[in-house]
Amino acid sequence: MRCPACGISDSKVLDSRPVDEGNSIKRRRECVSCGKRFTTYEVIDSVPITVLKKDGSREFFDRHKLHAGILKACQKRPVDTEQIVSQIEAELTNSLVSEISTKDIGNMVMDRLRGLDAVSYVRFASVYREFKDVDTFLEELNSMIRKEKKKNSAKE
């Protein structure tokens, strides 16, 4: 690491500690030439994920937009929306994909909500799948009821 005072690239690390919930490391350094102390931060260099939208346009993944959509579906429900967003973001980052469709992200959200809270799931699905009328809504509810009955009968 180059010293900001004298430009020499030789320094020694005096102290290291994790910051930002362990996502980066703060290092206190000292130049071996001039003795000046300075701080550096080490972070993981991540590849930005591009989201392919329904209209064919592309934009960078924005966890805040994802969180806002999930938050609307889970309003006044006992669901930890931040945990869902963090799980999805971690899954995307760990998959090393550089591009993903909104359809795939929506399916990831619905998979998580389906197991956590049926009301939140139906709310999200109604917007995500663009339910056109009450019949479409009822079809989804009946599908959920059939799956729940199969799951319960398999347990017996």
HUTANOR-V57255 format. One record per residue. RES is the residue in one small letter. PSI is psi in degrees with one decimal (999 if undefined). D_CENTER is the distance of its C-alpha to the mean C-alpha in whole Angstrom. Layout:
res=RES psi=PSI d_center=D_CENTER
res=RES psi=PSI d_center=D_CENTER
This chain:
res=m psi=128.4 d_center=32
res=r psi=133.5 d_center=34
res=c psi=129.1 d_center=36
res=p psi=-18.1 d_center=36
res=a psi=-50.8 d_center=39
res=c psi=-12.1 d_center=41
res=g psi=-1.1 d_center=39
res=i psi=140.4 d_center=40
res=s psi=18.5 d_center=37
res=d psi=118.5 d_center=38
res=s psi=161.2 d_center=36
res=k psi=146.8 d_center=36
res=v psi=124.8 d_center=33
res=l psi=-35.2 d_center=34
res=d psi=140.8 d_center=31
res=s psi=138.3 d_center=27
res=r psi=145.7 d_center=25
res=p psi=144.1 d_center=21
res=v psi=170.3 d_center=19
res=d psi=51.2 d_center=16
res=e psi=35.4 d_center=15
res=g psi=7.1 d_center=16
res=n psi=-10.1 d_center=14
res=s psi=167.7 d_center=18
res=i psi=130.8 d_center=21
res=k psi=127.4 d_center=24
res=r psi=131.9 d_center=27
res=r psi=123.3 d_center=31
res=r psi=161.2 d_center=33
res=e psi=130.6 d_center=37
res=c psi=132.4 d_center=39
res=v psi=-16.8 d_center=41
res=s psi=-56.9 d_center=44
res=c psi=-11.0 d_center=44
res=g psi=-1.4 d_center=42
res=k psi=138.5 d_center=40
res=r psi=141.7 d_center=36
res=f psi=164.8 d_center=33
res=t psi=138.1 d_center=29
res=t psi=158.4 d_center=27
res=y psi=135.2 d_center=23
res=e psi=123.2 d_center=21
res=v psi=157.2 d_center=18
res=i psi=130.5 d_center=16
res=d psi=115.1 d_center=16
res=s psi=150.4 d_center=13
res=v psi=126.5 d_center=14
res=p psi=141.5 d_center=12
res=i psi=129.1 d_center=11
res=t psi=134.9 d_center=13
res=v psi=125.6 d_center=13
res=l psi=114.7 d_center=16
res=k psi=166.8 d_center=17
res=k psi=-35.5 d_center=20
res=d psi=2.9 d_center=22
res=g psi=-10.8 d_center=22
res=s psi=165.1 d_center=21
res=r psi=145.9 d_center=18
res=e psi=162.3 d_center=15
res=f psi=146.7 d_center=13
res=f psi=132.8 d_center=9
res=d psi=107.3 d_center=8
res=r psi=-27.4 d_center=6
res=h psi=-38.2 d_center=9
res=k psi=-42.6 d_center=10
res=l psi=-45.6 d_center=8
res=h psi=-40.2 d_center=8
res=a psi=-42.2 d_center=12
res=g psi=-43.1 d_center=12
res=i psi=-39.0 d_center=11
res=l psi=-39.6 d_center=13
res=k psi=-42.8 d_center=16
res=a psi=-28.8 d_center=16
res=c psi=11.9 d_center=16
res=q psi=128.9 d_center=19
res=k psi=28.3 d_center=21
res=r psi=152.8 d_center=20
res=p psi=61.8 d_center=19
res=v psi=132.9 d_center=16
res=d psi=92.2 d_center=13
res=t psi=-36.4 d_center=10
res=e psi=-36.8 d_center=9
res=q psi=-41.4 d_center=8
res=i psi=-46.0 d_center=7
res=v psi=-44.2 d_center=4
res=s psi=-40.9 d_center=4
res=q psi=-45.7 d_center=6
res=i psi=-43.7 d_center=4
res=e psi=-42.2 d_center=2
res=a psi=-41.2 d_center=6
res=e psi=-42.4 d_center=7
res=l psi=-44.7 d_center=7
res=t psi=-43.2 d_center=8
res=n psi=-22.4 d_center=11
res=s psi=-15.6 d_center=12
res=l psi=22.2 d_center=13
res=v psi=146.2 d_center=13
res=s psi=-15.2 d_center=14
res=e psi=138.9 d_center=14
res=i psi=148.1 d_center=13
res=s psi=156.8 d_center=14
res=t psi=-29.7 d_center=13
res=k psi=-44.8 d_center=15
res=d psi=-40.6 d_center=13
res=i psi=-43.7 d_center=10
res=g psi=-40.8 d_center=12
res=n psi=-36.6 d_center=14
res=m psi=-42.5 d_center=10
res=v psi=-47.7 d_center=10
res=m psi=-37.5 d_center=14
res=d psi=-41.2 d_center=14
res=r psi=-44.3 d_center=12
res=l psi=-34.9 d_center=14
res=r psi=-40.6 d_center=18
res=g psi=-17.2 d_center=18
res=l psi=-47.9 d_center=17
res=d psi=115.0 d_center=19
res=a psi=-38.0 d_center=21
res=v psi=-45.8 d_center=22
res=s psi=-39.3 d_center=18
res=y psi=-49.4 d_center=18
res=v psi=-39.4 d_center=21
res=r psi=-47.9 d_center=20
res=f psi=-44.6 d_center=17
res=a psi=-35.4 d_center=19
res=s psi=-33.4 d_center=22
res=v psi=-46.3 d_center=20
res=y psi=-44.4 d_center=18
res=r psi=2.7 d_center=21
res=e psi=58.8 d_center=23
res=f psi=126.9 d_center=26
res=k psi=-30.9 d_center=29
res=d psi=-178.2 d_center=31
res=v psi=-33.8 d_center=32
res=d psi=-42.5 d_center=33
res=t psi=-40.6 d_center=29
res=f psi=-46.4 d_center=28
res=l psi=-36.9 d_center=30
res=e psi=-43.7 d_center=30
res=e psi=-42.4 d_center=26
res=l psi=-44.4 d_center=27
res=n psi=-37.0 d_center=30
res=s psi=-42.4 d_center=28
res=m psi=-41.0 d_center=26
res=i psi=-43.9 d_center=29
res=r psi=-43.9 d_center=31
res=k psi=-39.5 d_center=28
res=e psi=-41.2 d_center=28
res=k psi=-41.2 d_center=32
res=k psi=-41.5 d_center=32
res=k psi=-42.6 d_center=29
res=n psi=-37.7 d_center=32
res=s psi=-30.0 d_center=35
res=a psi=-29.5 d_center=33
res=k psi=-27.3 d_center=33
res=e psi=999 d_center=37
